[in-house]
Amino acid sequence: MNTILAYLKQTLVFISACCIFASSLTVSAVNASDYQFLTQLFKQWREFEQPPLFNNAPDYRTKTFDSRLQKFELIRKKLLQIETTNWSIENKVDWHILWAELNGYEFNYKLLKP
């Protein structure tokens, strides 16, 4: 039990560090500086996040994750292109929520393993 808790604690520290690091990056934005772009990207993410079905059950097999990886990377790239410097705190929080969800998907893929 202590091993599991230690692992979860390390994972949370890692994810937090990634979020802090990502928020400090300055990526040049290409028509991606408005909040509406973020809301559209969030909708794309939610559509993507719904797993395909296999035998009427969510398909979390490795080959399915692998086949969806390119689209996941595209969504992440678009998110990182958003320039949030002049955004309100509330809008920046929304950006970080989407960033955290993307990290959760990657965590499931790389650490929990399909």
Backbone as a printed PyTorch tensor [residue, N CA C, xyz], in Angstrom:
tensor([[[  0.8180,  -1.1870,   0.0000],
         [  0.0000,   0.0000,   0.0000],
         [  0.8640,   1.2530,   0.0000]],

        [[  1.9230,   1.2590,   0.8150],
         [  2.8100,   2.4140,   0.8500],
         [  3.4990,   2.6230,  -0.4850]],

        [[  3.8050,   1.5320,  -1.1690],
         [  4.4390,   1.6370,  -2.4780],
         [  3.5070,   2.3140,  -3.4720]],

        [[  2.2320,   1.9490,  -3.4390],
         [  1.2530,   2.5480,  -4.3380],
         [  1.0990,   4.0310,  -4.0360]],

        [[  1.0090,   4.3720,  -2.7630],
         [  0.8740,   5.7790,  -2.3900],
         [  2.1020,   6.5760,  -2.7980]],

        [[  3.2740,   6.0110,  -2.6230],
         [  4.5000,   6.6930,  -3.0220],
         [  4.5260,   6.8990,  -4.5370]],

        [[  4.1020,   5.8780,  -5.2740],
         [  4.0580,   5.9830,  -6.7320],
         [  3.0810,   7.0670,  -7.1620]],

        [[  1.8910,   7.0960,  -6.5660],
         [  0.9070,   8.1160,  -6.9010],
         [  1.4100,   9.5120,  -6.5560]],

        [[  2.0790,   9.6300,  -5.4280],
         [  2.6300,  10.9260,  -5.0200],
         [  3.6700,  11.3930,  -6.0280]],

        [[  4.5640,  10.4890,  -6.4520],
         [  5.5810,  10.8460,  -7.4450],
         [  4.9260,  11.2430,  -8.7700]],

        [[  3.8840,  10.5340,  -9.1320],
         [  3.1900,  10.8330, -10.3790],
         [  2.5460,  12.2070, -10.3190]],

        [[  1.8970,  12.5320,  -9.2150],
         [  1.2750,  13.8390,  -9.0680],
         [  2.3040,  14.9480,  -9.0940]],

        [[  3.4440,  14.7250,  -8.4660],
         [  4.5230,  15.7170,  -8.4890],
         [  4.9980,  15.9090,  -9.9290]],

        [[  5.1580,  14.8100, -10.6480],
         [  5.6000,  14.8830, -12.0390],
         [  4.6000,  15.6530, -12.8900]],

        [[  3.3210,  15.3520, -12.7620],
         [  2.2920,  16.0310, -13.5510],
         [  2.2460,  17.5140, -13.2010]],

        [[  2.3590,  17.8310, -11.9200],
         [  2.3720,  19.2360, -11.5080],
         [  3.5610,  19.9700, -12.1040]],

        [[  4.7240,  19.3210, -12.0690],
         [  5.9230,  19.9390, -12.6300],
         [  5.7540,  20.1710, -14.1260]],

        [[  5.1420,  19.2140, -14.8140],
         [  4.9020,  19.3740, -16.2530],
         [  3.9830,  20.5650, -16.5190]],

        [[  2.9520,  20.7010, -15.6970],
         [  2.0200,  21.8180, -15.8740],
         [  2.7200,  23.1510, -15.6520]],

        [[  3.5340,  23.2240, -14.6180],
         [  4.2570,  24.4630, -14.3380],
         [  5.2330,  24.7650, -15.4650]],

        [[  5.9540,  23.7470, -15.9120],
         [  6.9020,  23.9400, -17.0110],
         [  6.1850,  24.3990, -18.2670]],

        [[  5.0900,  23.7540, -18.5980],
         [  4.3610,  24.0930, -19.8170],
         [  3.8050,  25.5080, -19.7580]],

        [[  3.3810,  25.9320, -18.5880],
         [  2.8250,  27.2730, -18.4780],
         [  3.8920,  28.3400, -18.6340]],

        [[  5.1540,  27.9670, -18.4330],
         [  6.2220,  28.9440, -18.5730],
         [  6.7670,  29.0200, -19.9910]],

        [[  6.3510,  28.0840, -20.8510],
         [  6.8170,  28.0990, -22.2300],
         [  6.1760,  29.2470, -22.9940]],

        [[  6.9340,  29.8530, -23.8470],
         [  6.3630,  30.8510, -24.7400],
         [  6.4670,  30.3040, -26.1470]],

        [[  5.3460,  29.8580, -26.6460],
         [  5.2700,  29.2980, -27.9870],
         [  4.5780,  30.3230, -28.8610]],

        [[  5.1460,  30.5750, -30.0240],
         [  4.5200,  31.5600, -30.8940],
         [  3.1670,  31.0380, -31.3470]],

        [[  2.1850,  31.8700, -31.2080],
         [  0.8220,  31.4760, -31.5450],
         [  0.5270,  31.7940, -33.0040]],

        [[ -0.1700,  30.9020, -33.6510],
         [ -0.5790,  31.1050, -35.0240],
         [ -2.1030,  31.1460, -35.0210]],

        [[ -2.6570,  32.3330, -35.0100],
         [ -4.1070,  32.5060, -34.9320],
         [ -4.7070,  31.7000, -33.7870]],

        [[ -4.0070,  31.6620, -32.7010],
         [ -4.4900,  30.8440, -31.5880],
         [ -4.4450,  31.6310, -30.2900]],

        [[ -4.6680,  32.9100, -30.3470],
         [ -4.5480,  33.6950, -29.1330],
         [ -5.8920,  34.0380, -28.5030]],

        [[ -6.9810,  33.6170, -29.0970],
         [ -8.2540,  33.9630, -28.4770],
         [ -8.8630,  32.7780, -27.7350]],

        [[ -9.6700,  33.1290, -26.7920],
         [-10.2800,  32.1320, -25.9190],
         [-11.2120,  31.2100, -26.6930]],

        [[-11.8380,  31.7340, -27.7330],
         [-12.7490,  30.9100, -28.5270],
         [-12.0140,  29.7330, -29.1640]],

        [[-10.7650,  29.9360, -29.5590],
         [ -9.9650,  28.8360, -30.1060],
         [ -9.8170,  27.7390, -29.0600]],

        [[ -9.5900,  28.1310, -27.8000],
         [ -9.4720,  27.1420, -26.7150],
         [-10.7720,  26.3720, -26.5380]],

        [[-11.8830,  27.0650, -26.5770],
         [-13.1640,  26.3630, -26.3900],
         [-13.4300,  25.3940, -27.5350]],

        [[-13.0530,  25.7630, -28.7530],
         [-13.2040,  24.8480, -29.8860],
         [-12.2790,  23.6400, -29.7310]],

        [[-11.0620,  23.9030, -29.2730],
         [-10.1160,  22.8160, -29.0590],
         [-10.6080,  21.8790, -27.9610]],

        [[-11.2120,  22.4500, -26.9270],
         [-11.7630,  21.6360, -25.8480],
         [-12.8550,  20.7100, -26.3800]],

        [[-13.6950,  21.2140, -27.2640],
         [-14.7450,  20.3730, -27.8670],
         [-14.1230,  19.2470, -28.6950]],

        [[-13.0800,  19.5780, -29.4540],
         [-12.3820,  18.5430, -30.2200],
         [-11.8090,  17.4810, -29.2870]],

        [[-11.2360,  17.9410, -28.1800],
         [-10.6470,  17.0180, -27.2150],
         [-11.7090,  16.0860, -26.6510]],

        [[-12.8580,  16.6400, -26.2580],
         [-13.9050,  15.8130, -25.6720],
         [-14.4320,  14.7820, -26.6680]],

        [[-14.5090,  15.1470, -27.9300],
         [-14.9160,  14.1790, -28.9460],
         [-13.8550,  13.0850, -29.0790]],

        [[-12.6000,  13.4920, -29.0880],
         [-11.4990,  12.5350, -29.2180],
         [-11.4280,  11.6100, -28.0100]],

        [[-11.6710,  12.1530, -26.8450],
         [-11.4940,  11.4010, -25.5970],
         [-12.4760,  10.2440, -25.4600]],

        [[-13.6010,  10.3120, -26.1620],
         [-14.5490,   9.2020, -26.1380],
         [-13.9140,   8.0250, -26.8740]],

        [[-13.5990,   6.9470, -26.1630],
         [-12.9050,   5.8370, -26.8230],
         [-13.8130,   5.1210, -27.8110]],

        [[-13.2300,   4.6060, -28.8770],
         [-14.0290,   3.7710, -29.7760],
         [-14.4680,   2.5050, -29.0510]],

        [[-15.4540,   1.8630, -29.5920],
         [-15.9590,   0.6450, -28.9650],
         [-15.4020,  -0.5910, -29.6560]],

        [[-15.2010,  -1.6300, -28.8550],
         [-14.7940,  -2.9390, -29.3480],
         [-15.6320,  -3.9600, -28.5960]],

        [[-16.4460,  -4.6910, -29.3090],
         [-17.3830,  -5.6280, -28.6840],
         [-18.2650,  -4.9320, -27.6460]],

        [[-18.7470,  -3.7540, -28.0130],
         [-19.6520,  -2.9490, -27.1790],
         [-19.0380,  -2.4640, -25.8670]],

        [[-17.7240,  -2.4030, -25.8130],
         [-17.0410,  -1.8960, -24.6240],
         [-15.9640,  -0.9010, -25.0670]],

        [[-15.6230,   0.0660, -24.1990],
         [-14.5500,   1.0090, -24.5600],
         [-13.2680,   0.2550, -24.9210]],

        [[-12.6620,   0.6710, -26.0120],
         [-11.4820,  -0.0100, -26.5450],
         [-10.2080,   0.6870, -26.0690]],

        [[ -9.5750,   0.1070, -25.0780],
         [ -8.3340,   0.6570, -24.5380],
         [ -7.1430,  -0.2330, -24.8870]],

        [[ -7.2400,  -0.9490, -25.9920],
         [ -6.1270,  -1.7950, -26.3970],
         [ -4.9710,  -0.9370, -26.9130]],

        [[ -3.7730,  -1.4920, -26.8410],
         [ -2.5740,  -0.7710, -27.2600],
         [ -2.6790,  -0.3070, -28.7000]],

        [[ -3.1430,  -1.1810, -29.5840],
         [ -3.2070,  -0.8010, -30.9940],
         [ -4.1790,   0.3570, -31.2190]],

        [[ -5.2050,   0.4420, -30.4090],
         [ -6.1430,   1.5550, -30.5250],
         [ -5.4900,   2.8440, -30.0620]],

        [[ -4.7960,   2.7980, -28.9180],
         [ -4.0630,   3.9750, -28.4520],
         [ -3.0480,   4.4090, -29.5090]],

        [[ -2.3280,   3.4560, -30.0530],
         [ -1.3050,   3.7670, -31.0590],
         [ -1.9200,   4.4420, -32.2840]],

        [[ -3.0530,   3.9550, -32.7150],
         [ -3.6940,   4.5160, -33.9130],
         [ -4.2350,   5.9220, -33.6620]],

        [[ -4.4970,   6.2630, -32.4270],
         [ -5.0550,   7.5810, -32.0810],
         [ -3.9780,   8.5730, -31.6510]],

        [[ -2.7410,   8.1250, -31.5480],
         [ -1.6700,   8.9620, -31.0210],
         [ -1.4210,  10.2070, -31.8690]],

        [[ -1.4840,  10.0910, -33.1780],
         [ -1.2200,  11.2330, -34.0480],
         [ -2.2370,  12.3560, -33.8140]],

        [[ -3.5010,  12.0000, -33.6690],
         [ -4.5210,  13.0170, -33.4200],
         [ -4.3290,  13.6330, -32.0260]],

        [[ -3.9580,  12.8090, -31.0490],
         [ -3.6730,  13.3260, -29.7080],
         [ -2.5420,  14.3560, -29.7680]],

        [[ -1.4730,  14.0300, -30.4810],
         [ -0.3270,  14.9420, -30.5950],
         [ -0.7270,  16.2410, -31.2860]],

        [[ -1.6100,  16.1800, -32.2540],
         [ -2.0750,  17.3760, -32.9390],
         [ -2.8470,  18.2810, -31.9820]],

        [[ -3.7030,  17.6950, -31.1750],
         [ -4.4520,  18.4870, -30.1920],
         [ -3.4980,  19.1340, -29.2010]],

        [[ -2.5060,  18.3800, -28.7320],
         [ -1.5390,  18.9440, -27.7860],
         [ -0.7500,  20.0830, -28.4410]],

        [[ -0.3450,  19.8960, -29.6870],
         [  0.4100,  20.9390, -30.3960],
         [ -0.4160,  22.2140, -30.5060]],

        [[ -1.6850,  22.0680, -30.8570],
         [ -2.5700,  23.2340, -30.9600],
         [ -2.6980,  23.9360, -29.6090]],

        [[ -2.8100,  23.1630, -28.5490],
         [ -2.9330,  23.7630, -27.2170],
         [ -1.6790,  24.5590, -26.8690]],

        [[ -0.5240,  24.0090, -27.1630],
         [  0.7270,  24.6920, -26.8380],
         [  0.9720,  25.9230, -27.6950]],

        [[  0.2840,  26.0500, -28.8110],
         [  0.4210,  27.2220, -29.6660],
         [ -0.3940,  28.4070, -29.1600]],

        [[ -1.2670,  28.1680, -28.2300],
         [ -2.1240,  29.2420, -27.7340],
         [ -1.3080,  30.1820, -26.8470]],

        [[ -1.3630,  31.4440, -27.1590],
         [ -0.6810,  32.4720, -26.3780],
         [ -1.6570,  33.0190, -25.3370]],

        [[ -1.3780,  32.7660, -24.0800],
         [ -2.3060,  33.1370, -23.0060],
         [ -1.8050,  34.3040, -22.1550]],

        [[ -0.7380,  34.9560, -22.5600],
         [ -0.1090,  35.9960, -21.7380],
         [ -1.0930,  37.0570, -21.2640]],

        [[ -1.9450,  37.5210, -22.1310],
         [ -2.8620,  38.6070, -21.7710],
         [ -4.2550,  38.1220, -21.3640]],

        [[ -4.3810,  36.8520, -21.1270],
         [ -5.6750,  36.3050, -20.7390],
         [ -5.9640,  36.5780, -19.2700]],

        [[ -7.2500,  36.5290, -18.9280],
         [ -7.6510,  36.6190, -17.5210],
         [ -7.2330,  35.3290, -16.8120]],

        [[ -7.1760,  35.3960, -15.5070],
         [ -6.8140,  34.2090, -14.7230],
         [ -7.8090,  33.0820, -14.9750]],

        [[ -9.0870,  33.4210, -15.0490],
         [-10.1100,  32.3950, -15.2690],
         [ -9.8780,  31.6510, -16.5890]],

        [[ -9.5410,  32.3910, -17.6340],
         [ -9.3040,  31.7520, -18.9290],
         [ -8.0240,  30.9230, -18.9170]],

        [[ -7.0100,  31.4090, -18.2070],
         [ -5.7680,  30.6370, -18.0850],
         [ -6.0200,  29.3350, -17.3320]],

        [[ -6.8880,  29.3800, -16.3330],
         [ -7.2390,  28.1590, -15.5940],
         [ -7.8800,  27.1520, -16.5350]],

        [[ -8.7520,  27.6160, -17.4260],
         [ -9.3620,  26.7130, -18.4000],
         [ -8.3030,  26.0700, -19.2910]],

        [[ -7.3040,  26.8540, -19.6940],
         [ -6.1990,  26.3080, -20.5010],
         [ -5.5000,  25.1900, -19.7270]],

        [[ -5.2280,  25.4350, -18.4430],
         [ -4.5330,  24.4450, -17.6200],
         [ -5.3860,  23.1990, -17.3780]],

        [[ -6.6860,  23.3640, -17.3210],
         [ -7.5590,  22.1990, -17.1540],
         [ -7.4400,  21.2860, -18.3810]],

        [[ -7.4620,  21.8810, -19.5670],
         [ -7.3050,  21.0650, -20.7730],
         [ -5.9170,  20.4310, -20.8080]],

        [[ -4.8980,  21.1800, -20.4370],
         [ -3.5320,  20.6460, -20.3800],
         [ -3.4700,  19.4490, -19.4200]],

        [[ -4.1140,  19.5610, -18.2740],
         [ -4.1240,  18.4660, -17.2940],
         [ -4.8350,  17.2360, -17.8610]],

        [[ -5.9330,  17.4430, -18.5820],
         [ -6.6380,  16.3060, -19.1720],
         [ -5.7680,  15.5960, -20.2150]],

        [[ -5.0420,  16.3740, -21.0020],
         [ -4.1280,  15.7710, -21.9750],
         [ -3.0440,  14.9670, -21.2610]],

        [[ -2.5390,  15.5060, -20.1770],
         [ -1.5390,  14.7720, -19.3970],
         [ -2.1230,  13.4960, -18.8090]],

        [[ -3.3870,  13.5230, -18.4180],
         [ -4.0390,  12.3330, -17.8920],
         [ -4.1520,  11.2450, -18.9430]],

        [[ -4.4750,  11.6360, -20.1600],
         [ -4.5560,  10.6680, -21.2600],
         [ -3.1870,  10.0390, -21.4950]],

        [[ -2.1590,  10.8780, -21.5270],
         [ -0.8040,  10.3690, -21.7380],
         [ -0.3580,   9.4760, -20.5790]],

        [[ -0.7600,   9.8290, -19.3690],
         [ -0.4540,   9.0100, -18.1900],
         [ -1.0770,   7.6220, -18.3420]],

        [[ -2.3400,   7.5800, -18.7560],
         [ -3.0010,   6.2900, -18.9560],
         [ -2.2780,   5.4550, -20.0050]],

        [[ -1.8080,   6.1060, -21.0420],
         [ -1.1590,   5.3990, -22.1450],
         [  0.2350,   4.9070, -21.7750]],

        [[  1.0320,   5.7780, -21.1650],
         [  2.4430,   5.4450, -20.9350],
         [  2.7030,   4.7450, -19.6070]],

        [[  1.9580,   5.0910, -18.5680],
         [  2.2560,   4.5260, -17.2480],
         [  1.2990,   3.4170, -16.8440]],

        [[  0.0200,   3.6270, -17.0490],
         [ -0.9210,   2.5730, -16.6770],
         [ -0.9330,   1.4630, -17.7100]],

        [[ -0.5780,   1.7830, -18.9120],
         [ -0.4760,   0.8480, -20.0380],
         [ -1.8510,   0.2660, -20.3870]],

        [[ -2.1910,   0.3540, -21.6750],
         [ -3.4680,  -0.2240, -22.1010],
         [ -3.4710,  -1.7270, -21.9340]]])
